[in-house]
Amino acid sequence: MSKAAIRQAVERSLQTARSSLTGWYRANCPECLNRTGKSDYKQALSINVRSGVFWCWKCGVKGRISNAPELPPDDARGQENVKIEPPEGYVTLASEDGRTSMALEPARAYAEKRCPRHMWFDTAIGACARGPYAGRVIIPILDEDDHTWLGWVGRTWFPSDKAYTYPKGMNRGNMLYNARALREDTDEPILVVEGVFDAIWLWPNAVAVLGKASELQMEALATTNRPVVAVLDGDAWMEGYAMMQRLRLHGRKAGYVRLPPKLDPDEVPRDWLAAEVANAY
């Protein structure tokens, strides 16, 4: 589809669009079928009717329809996700080499503490024993169809003043770890956490914002039909409260859990957390 045809299709999609938290409208993307081979029925397309800028969370198409007075702030839109290559020396721990390599024994020992072995295949968790990221467990961040690497998180298994690292070119505010969970057809709440290991601990019903939630991530959370519960680290509970309020004001079923100070979601008893989540909304 040409750029002009895409713009015309986006303009037509406004007829069935719905408003969103930040003044952007959401509609089914007319370009997803061409780019991904699958039609969009989840209203992944965001359209700003004031500026004319549009962007699809799923296929990445972006542009601007006519008569746009001005562009929105950069921090509200982010940049289009680009394909990120796995780091040099990356080996999946679920593979034969990952399971047997002597050099990766420390990686396996660390990974088991944060990600049970039966989840190694589903999460594609791996590690590097060589290259610039040697000594780090690697957690890929994949697109919703699990075909493309959008980025990755590297966690050292050695003592370090820089425990976590990310690849160059990765825009954390443009993606959610385990974003496909937003599209699951279930009434179970989706839990919003900060880090990838928190999401793995609460798998499969958690997404990670990889720090603080961006406007684009809030847009994505607003599209899910599942209840949303913020389960941020103990010292960030006010951010979780604010997230809940914004989603509720937009008509979403939302809540938050206030963890004890200085504790992460994977440091509290599961039964206690489950009870708090059930009472959050």
C-alpha positions in Angstrom: 0.0 0.0 0.0 1.4 3.4 -1.0 1.9 6.2 1.6 -1.0 8.1 0.2 -3.3 5.0 0.4 -2.2 4.4 4.0 -3.1 8.0 4.9 -6.5 7.6 3.3 -7.1 4.3 5.1 -6.1 5.9 8.4 -8.5 8.8 7.8 -11.3 6.3 7.2 -10.4 4.4 10.3 -11.2 7.4 12.4 -14.9 6.7 11.9 -14.6 3.7 14.2 -11.8 4.9 16.4 -12.1 5.4 20.2 -10.4 8.0 22.4 -7.5 7.2 24.6 -5.7 8.4 27.7 -3.4 11.0 26.1 -5.8 12.5 23.5 -4.9 10.0 20.9 -7.5 7.8 19.2 -7.2 4.1 18.6 -8.4 2.1 15.6 -7.8 -1.1 13.8 -4.7 -0.7 11.7 -5.3 -0.9 7.9 -1.6 -1.8 7.2 -1.1 -4.7 9.7 -2.2 -7.4 7.2 0.4 -6.2 4.6 3.2 -5.9 7.1 2.6 -8.8 9.4 0.3 -11.1 7.5 -2.4 -10.7 10.2 -5.3 -8.3 10.4 -5.5 -6.0 13.4 -8.7 -6.5 15.5 -7.2 -5.0 18.7 -7.1 -1.3 17.7 -3.3 -1.2 17.7 -3.3 2.0 15.6 -2.9 5.4 17.5 -4.0 8.6 15.8 -3.6 12.1 17.1 -6.5 14.1 15.7 -4.8 17.4 16.6 -1.5 16.8 14.9 -2.5 14.1 12.4 0.4 11.8 13.5 -0.4 8.1 13.5 1.6 5.1 14.7 0.8 1.4 15.0 2.0 -0.5 18.1 1.8 -3.8 16.3 3.3 -3.4 12.8 5.2 -0.1 13.3 3.6 1.9 10.4 3.7 5.6 11.0 3.0 8.9 9.3 0.8 11.9 9.3 -2.6 12.6 7.9 -3.5 16.0 6.3 -4.3 19.3 8.0 -2.1 18.6 11.0 -1.3 21.9 12.9 1.7 20.7 14.8 3.6 17.6 15.8 3.2 16.2 19.4 6.0 16.1 21.9 8.7 13.6 21.1 8.4 11.9 24.5 4.7 11.1 23.8 5.4 9.2 20.6 8.8 7.6 20.7 10.5 6.2 17.6 9.5 3.3 15.4 10.9 0.0 16.8 13.8 -1.4 14.8 15.1 -4.9 14.7 17.8 -5.5 17.2 20.2 -8.4 16.7 21.0 -10.8 19.5 24.3 -9.9 21.2 27.5 -11.6 20.1 27.9 -15.0 21.7 24.3 -15.4 22.7 23.2 -19.0 23.3 19.7 -20.0 24.5 19.9 -21.9 27.7 17.2 -24.3 26.5 19.4 -25.4 23.6 21.9 -28.4 23.8 24.8 -26.0 24.1 23.0 -23.9 26.6 22.2 -27.0 28.8 25.7 -28.6 28.6 28.3 -25.8 28.1 30.8 -25.7 31.0 31.3 -22.0 30.3 27.6 -21.3 30.9 27.3 -23.2 34.2 27.3 -19.9 36.2 24.7 -18.5 33.8 22.5 -21.6 34.4 22.9 -21.3 38.1 21.9 -17.6 38.1 19.0 -18.1 35.7 17.5 -20.8 37.8 17.1 -18.4 40.7 15.2 -15.9 38.5 13.6 -18.1 35.8 12.6 -21.7 36.4 14.1 -24.2 33.9 10.7 -25.2 32.5 10.3 -21.5 31.3 13.7 -21.3 29.6 12.2 -22.3 26.2 9.2 -20.0 26.4 11.2 -16.9 27.4 14.2 -17.7 25.1 16.4 -16.8 28.0 20.1 -17.2 27.1 23.6 -16.1 28.0 26.9 -14.9 26.6 30.1 -16.7 27.5 32.1 -14.6 25.0 32.1 -11.2 23.3 31.4 -7.7 24.8 28.5 -9.0 26.8 30.3 -12.1 28.2 29.1 -12.9 31.8 25.6 -11.8 31.2 22.2 -13.6 31.1 20.2 -12.3 28.1 16.5 -11.9 28.2 15.1 -11.2 24.7 12.2 -8.7 24.2 10.2 -10.0 21.2 7.4 -8.6 19.1 3.9 -9.9 19.7 4.3 -12.7 17.3 7.7 -13.7 18.8 9.5 -13.4 15.4 11.5 -10.3 15.8 13.9 -9.1 18.5 12.9 -5.6 19.6 15.6 -5.5 22.2 17.1 -7.4 25.1 18.1 -7.0 28.7 21.5 -8.3 29.9 22.0 -9.2 33.6 25.4 -9.9 34.8 26.0 -12.9 37.0 29.1 -11.3 38.5 29.2 -8.5 41.1 29.0 -5.3 39.1 28.2 -1.6 39.5 26.2 -2.0 36.2 24.0 -5.0 36.8 21.8 -4.4 33.8 22.6 -3.3 30.2 20.7 -2.8 27.0 21.7 -2.7 23.3 22.4 0.4 21.4 19.3 1.6 19.4 16.8 0.1 21.8 14.0 2.5 22.9 12.6 1.0 26.1 9.6 3.4 26.1 8.5 1.9 22.8 7.9 -1.6 24.0 6.6 -3.8 26.8 8.1 -7.1 27.8 5.6 -9.9 27.1 3.3 -7.4 25.3 1.3 -10.3 23.8 -0.3 -10.9 27.2 -2.4 -7.8 26.7 -4.2 -9.5 23.8 -5.1 -12.7 25.7 -8.9 -13.2 25.9 -9.3 -13.6 29.6 -10.7 -11.9 32.6 -7.6 -12.5 34.6 -5.8 -9.2 35.5 -2.7 -8.2 33.7 0.0 -7.2 36.2 2.3 -4.3 35.3 5.8 -4.6 36.8 9.1 -2.7 36.2 11.6 -5.4 35.3 11.7 -8.5 33.1 12.5 -10.9 36.0 9.4 -9.6 37.9 7.3 -10.4 34.8 8.9 -13.8 34.5 8.1 -14.5 38.2 4.4 -13.7 37.5 4.4 -15.3 34.1 2.3 -15.3 31.9 0.0 -12.6 33.3 2.5 -9.8 33.6 4.1 -7.2 31.4 7.2 -5.1 32.2 7.6 -1.5 31.4 11.4 -1.7 31.8 11.6 1.2 34.2 9.0 3.9 34.3 6.0 3.7 32.1 6.1 5.9 29.0 3.1 7.6 27.4 3.2 5.0 24.6 3.3 2.2 27.1 0.3 3.7 28.8 -1.5 3.8 25.4 -0.8 0.1 25.0 -2.1 -0.7 28.5 -5.3 1.3 27.7 -6.1 -1.1 24.8 -6.3 -4.3 26.8 -9.7 -5.7 27.8 -8.2 -7.3 30.8 -8.2 -5.6 34.3 -4.8 -3.9 34.8 -3.1 -3.9 38.2 0.2 -2.0 38.8 2.6 -4.0 40.9 5.6 -1.8 41.0 8.5 -2.0 43.3 7.8 -1.1 46.9 9.3 2.4 46.7 7.4 3.2 43.5 3.9 2.6 44.8 2.8 6.2 44.1 3.6 5.7 40.4 1.3 2.6 40.5 -1.4 4.6 42.1 -1.2 7.3 39.4 -1.3 4.6 36.7 -4.4 3.2 38.2 -6.1 6.6 38.4 -5.3 7.4 34.7 -6.7 4.1 33.5 -9.8 4.4 35.7 -10.5 7.9 34.4 -10.5 6.4 31.0 -13.1 3.8 31.9 -10.7 0.9 32.4 -10.9 -1.6 35.3 -7.6 -0.9 37.1 -5.9 -1.1 40.5 -2.5 -1.2 42.2 -0.7 -3.1 44.9 1.4 -1.3 47.5 4.4 -3.6 48.2 6.4 -3.3 51.4 9.2 -0.8 51.1 12.3 -1.8 49.2 10.8 -5.1 48.0 10.2 -6.2 44.5 7.3 -8.4 43.3 9.4 -11.5 43.3 10.4 -10.9 46.9 6.9 -11.2 48.5 4.9 -14.4 49.1 2.8 -15.4 46.1 -0.3 -16.0 48.2 -0.1 -12.6 49.7 0.4 -11.0 46.3 -2.5 -12.9 44.8 -4.8 -11.7 47.6 -3.7 -8.1 47.1 -4.2 -8.3 43.4 -7.7 -9.8 43.8 -8.7 -6.9 46.1 -7.0 -4.2 44.0 -9.9 -3.5 41.6 
